[in-house]
């Protein structure tokens, strides 16, 4: 169960784990500045009854104190921890991937530094990234999944498909502009051919 499905600002506290308060409407959460202490939340499902509505005084205090963080950080952590070396649906083992921006969590996850360094150089397959970074393939897969969810991975195959789509749509736009500007039927048939 995810807090967005619950429709309010929700708070989660399990045992000794740090509390997190998720504000989906504002695309942020409140919790510790470091992510590792939240990793246990990413193991298994979170039941709906574990979430509680954040009271107005609690939420007001959190907002006043500042420190909200982008919800994408939690999504990144969830993808990293829950992937377990399995590539996300739609990604290919032999696809070519490139990191588009330097990771923000490298201090907490130092082994990712080597993976990020390889991926910043240019596109590579998962096996190439693993070999060049000396990281285990499951770690590379978890890294790629997490940064794909965070929007920081370029998949060369998907990028090429998107470029083809943009070219086709650009052509359609030009054709529709020509048709709209035409005043005679014979001009429309010339534009369309």
C-alpha positions in Angstrom: 0.0 0.0 0.0 1.4 3.4 -0.9 0.4 6.7 0.7 -0.8 8.2 -2.6 -3.6 5.5 -2.7 -4.7 6.7 0.7 -5.4 10.3 -0.4 -4.0 12.3 2.6 -0.8 13.3 4.2 0.2 10.1 5.9 2.6 9.1 8.6 4.4 5.7 9.0 6.2 4.5 12.1 7.4 0.9 12.6 9.0 -0.1 15.8 12.4 1.6 16.2 12.5 2.8 12.5 12.4 6.6 12.0 9.0 7.9 11.2 8.3 9.2 7.7 5.5 11.5 6.7 4.5 11.5 3.1 2.8 14.4 1.4 2.0 13.2 -2.1 0.1 16.3 -3.0 3.2 18.4 -2.5 5.5 15.6 -3.9 7.6 15.5 -0.7 8.2 13.6 2.5 9.5 14.4 6.0 12.0 12.1 7.7 15.7 11.6 8.2 18.1 13.3 5.9 19.8 10.0 5.2 18.1 7.1 3.4 19.7 4.0 4.8 17.7 4.0 8.0 14.5 3.8 5.9 15.7 0.7 4.0 13.7 -1.7 6.1 10.4 0.1 5.0 11.2 -1.1 1.5 11.3 -4.8 2.5 7.9 -6.3 1.8 4.5 -4.7 1.7 3.3 -1.9 3.9 -0.2 -2.6 5.0 -2.9 0.1 4.7 -3.5 0.0 8.5 0.1 0.9 9.2 -0.4 4.3 7.7 -2.0 7.0 9.9 -3.3 10.4 8.9 -0.8 13.1 10.0 -2.5 15.3 12.4 -2.6 19.1 11.5 -0.3 20.0 14.5 2.3 17.3 13.5 2.1 18.4 9.8 2.3 22.1 10.7 5.4 21.4 12.9 7.1 19.4 10.1 6.4 22.1 7.5 7.5 24.9 9.9 10.8 23.1 10.7 11.5 22.7 7.0 13.5 19.8 5.8 11.0 18.4 3.3 12.6 16.2 0.7 11.6 15.2 -2.8 9.4 12.1 -2.8 11.5 10.8 -5.7 14.2 10.0 -3.1 11.9 7.5 -1.4 10.9 6.1 -4.8 14.6 5.7 -5.6 15.3 3.9 -2.3 12.4 1.6 -2.8 13.5 0.6 -6.3 17.1 0.1 -5.1 16.2 -2.1 -2.1 13.3 -4.0 -3.5 14.8 -4.9 -7.0 16.9 -7.7 -5.6 18.9 -7.9 -8.8 15.8 -8.2 -11.1 15.5 -5.7 -13.9 12.4 -3.6 -14.1 9.8 -4.6 -16.6 10.5 -2.9 -19.9 14.2 -2.7 -19.5 16.5 -5.0 -21.4 19.5 -7.0 -20.1 21.4 -6.1 -23.3 20.1 -2.6 -23.5 22.6 0.3 -23.3 22.3 2.7 -20.4 23.8 6.0 -19.4 23.5 8.1 -16.3 22.4 11.6 -17.1 23.3 13.3 -13.9 25.5 12.6 -10.9 23.8 10.7 -8.1 22.8 12.5 -5.0 23.1 9.6 -2.6 26.7 8.5 -3.3 27.9 9.3 0.2 25.5 6.9 1.7 26.1 4.2 -0.9 29.8 4.4 -1.7 29.8 1.2 -3.8 27.6 3.1 -6.3 30.3 5.6 -6.9 32.2 3.2 -9.3 29.0 2.3 -11.1 28.0 6.0 -11.5 31.5 6.8 -12.8 31.3 4.2 -15.5 27.8 5.2 -16.5 28.7 8.9 -16.7 31.3 8.1 -19.4 28.7 6.9 -22.0 26.2 4.2 -22.8 27.0 0.6 -21.8 25.3 -2.7 -21.3 24.7 -3.9 -17.8 27.5 -6.5 -18.2 29.9 -3.9 -19.4 29.0 -1.6 -16.5 29.5 -4.5 -14.1 32.9 -5.4 -15.6 34.2 -1.9 -15.8 33.1 -0.9 -12.3 34.0 -4.3 -10.7 30.5 -4.3 -9.2 28.3 -7.4 -9.1 25.7 -7.5 -11.8 22.8 -7.6 -9.3 24.1 -4.4 -7.8 24.3 -2.8 -11.2 20.8 -3.8 -11.9 19.5 -2.4 -8.6 21.4 0.9 -9.4 19.9 1.1 -12.9 16.4 0.4 -11.6 16.7 3.0 -8.9 18.0 5.7 -11.2 15.5 4.8 -13.9 12.7 5.4 -11.4 14.4 8.7 -10.5 14.6 9.7 -14.1 18.4 9.9 -14.3 19.0 7.0 -16.7 19.0 7.2 -20.4 18.2 3.9 -22.1 19.8 4.2 -25.6 17.1 2.0 -27.2 14.2 3.9 -25.6 15.9 7.2 -26.5 16.1 6.1 -30.1 12.5 5.1 -30.1 11.5 8.5 -28.6 13.6 10.3 -31.2 11.9 8.4 -34.0 8.5 9.3 -32.5 9.5 13.0 -32.3 10.6 13.0 -35.9 7.3 11.4 -37.0 5.2 13.9 -34.9 7.2 16.8 -36.3 6.4 15.6 -39.8 2.7 15.3 -39.0 2.7 18.8 -37.5 4.3 20.2 -40.6 1.8 18.4 -42.8 -1.2 19.6 -40.7 0.1 23.2 -40.9 0.4 22.9 -44.7 -3.1 21.5 -44.9 -4.5 24.2 -42.6 -2.9 26.9 -44.7 -4.2 25.5 -48.0 -7.2 27.2 -49.5 -7.8 24.8 -52.4 -8.4 21.1 -52.6 -5.5 20.5 -55.1 -3.1 22.2 -52.7 -4.1 19.8 -49.9 -3.5 16.7 -52.1 0.0 18.0 -53.1 0.8 18.7 -49.4 -0.3 15.2 -48.4 1.7 13.4 -51.0 
